[in-house]
Amino acid sequence: MASTRQIITDLRAQARALDGRHLSGSMMDGVCRSLRRGADELDRLLGELAMLRAFAEIPGDAE
């Protein structure tokens, strides 16, 4: 299973690949924006999880 960091990287790579492209006559801007927002949210949640693990003294490699 892919790590959260790998998923974030994949979402951002897909957004870069689709940026400025057309699919069936419509721009992919909305899809790119959603991919980036999803990556940003996962990144934020990963940071919160790290903070909570540190507070609870849970090792970080327990992903």
NUKE-318988 format. One record per residue (C-alpha): chain; x, y, z. Coordinates in nm, 4 decimals. Example, Ala and Ser with C-alpha at 12.3 -4.5 7.8 and 13.67 -1.06 7.14 Angstrom:
2
<chain=A | xx=1.2300 | yy=-0.4500 | zz=0.7800>;
<chain=A | xx=1.3670 | yy=-0.1060 | zz=0.7140>;
//
This chain:
63
<chain=A | xx=0.0000 | yy=0.0000 | zz=0.0000>;
<chain=A | xx=0.1274 | yy=0.3464 | zz=-0.0888>;
<chain=A | xx=0.2274 | yy=0.5792 | zz=0.1906>;
<chain=A | xx=0.0424 | yy=0.9049 | zz=0.2442>;
<chain=A | xx=0.3476 | yy=1.0982 | zz=0.1226>;
<chain=A | xx=0.3499 | yy=0.8928 | zz=-0.2025>;
<chain=A | xx=-0.0205 | yy=0.9625 | zz=-0.2553>;
<chain=A | xx=0.0376 | yy=1.3363 | zz=-0.2039>;
<chain=A | xx=0.3208 | yy=1.3280 | zz=-0.4577>;
<chain=A | xx=0.1068 | yy=1.1341 | zz=-0.7073>;
<chain=A | xx=-0.1860 | yy=1.3763 | zz=-0.6745>;
<chain=A | xx=0.0396 | yy=1.6758 | zz=-0.7351>;
<chain=A | xx=0.2083 | yy=1.5026 | zz=-1.0322>;
<chain=A | xx=-0.1319 | yy=1.4290 | zz=-1.1870>;
<chain=A | xx=-0.2369 | yy=1.7920 | zz=-1.1365>;
<chain=A | xx=0.0818 | yy=1.9113 | zz=-1.3105>;
<chain=A | xx=0.0282 | yy=1.6663 | zz=-1.5979>;
<chain=A | xx=-0.3325 | yy=1.7789 | zz=-1.6538>;
<chain=A | xx=-0.2770 | yy=2.1508 | zz=-1.6010>;
<chain=A | xx=-0.3913 | yy=2.3450 | zz=-1.9080>;
<chain=A | xx=-0.5186 | yy=2.0363 | zz=-2.0906>;
<chain=A | xx=-0.8558 | yy=1.9718 | zz=-2.2526>;
<chain=A | xx=-1.0552 | yy=1.6507 | zz=-2.2231>;
<chain=A | xx=-1.3670 | yy=1.6097 | zz=-2.4368>;
<chain=A | xx=-1.3758 | yy=1.9829 | zz=-2.5005>;
<chain=A | xx=-1.3567 | yy=2.0950 | zz=-2.1380>;
<chain=A | xx=-1.0636 | yy=2.2346 | zz=-1.9475>;
<chain=A | xx=-0.9218 | yy=2.0224 | zz=-1.6682>;
<chain=A | xx=-0.8676 | yy=2.3227 | zz=-1.4379>;
<chain=A | xx=-1.1335 | yy=2.2078 | zz=-1.1903>;
<chain=A | xx=-0.9871 | yy=1.8597 | zz=-1.1732>;
<chain=A | xx=-0.6371 | yy=2.0005 | zz=-1.1214>;
<chain=A | xx=-0.7637 | yy=2.2298 | zz=-0.8470>;
<chain=A | xx=-0.9353 | yy=1.9351 | zz=-0.6733>;
<chain=A | xx=-0.6239 | yy=1.7195 | zz=-0.6990>;
<chain=A | xx=-0.4116 | yy=1.9950 | zz=-0.5452>;
<chain=A | xx=-0.6649 | yy=2.0620 | zz=-0.2693>;
<chain=A | xx=-0.6764 | yy=1.6898 | zz=-0.1901>;
<chain=A | xx=-0.2970 | yy=1.6781 | zz=-0.1714>;
<chain=A | xx=-0.2907 | yy=1.9891 | zz=0.0502>;
<chain=A | xx=-0.5516 | yy=1.8399 | zz=0.2842>;
<chain=A | xx=-0.3637 | yy=1.5093 | zz=0.3108>;
<chain=A | xx=-0.0457 | yy=1.7040 | zz=0.3817>;
<chain=A | xx=-0.2225 | yy=1.9014 | zz=0.6553>;
<chain=A | xx=-0.3688 | yy=1.5851 | zz=0.8104>;
<chain=A | xx=-0.0301 | yy=1.4144 | zz=0.7993>;
<chain=A | xx=0.1174 | yy=1.7083 | zz=0.9912>;
<chain=A | xx=-0.1609 | yy=1.6907 | zz=1.2504>;
<chain=A | xx=-0.1102 | yy=1.3171 | zz=1.2853>;
<chain=A | xx=0.2615 | yy=1.3667 | zz=1.3454>;
<chain=A | xx=0.1836 | yy=1.6280 | zz=1.6116>;
<chain=A | xx=-0.0690 | yy=1.3993 | zz=1.7842>;
<chain=A | xx=0.1722 | yy=1.1051 | zz=1.7727>;
<chain=A | xx=0.4418 | yy=1.3188 | zz=1.9295>;
<chain=A | xx=0.1995 | yy=1.4314 | zz=2.2002>;
<chain=A | xx=0.0964 | yy=1.0695 | zz=2.2702>;
<chain=A | xx=0.4577 | yy=0.9500 | zz=2.2359>;
<chain=A | xx=0.3672 | yy=0.7060 | zz=1.9564>;
<chain=A | xx=0.6562 | yy=0.6238 | zz=1.7188>;
<chain=A | xx=0.6278 | yy=0.7883 | zz=1.3746>;
<chain=A | xx=0.6969 | yy=0.4691 | zz=1.1797>;
<chain=A | xx=0.3580 | yy=0.3260 | zz=1.2807>;
<chain=A | xx=0.1956 | yy=0.4506 | zz=0.9557>;
//
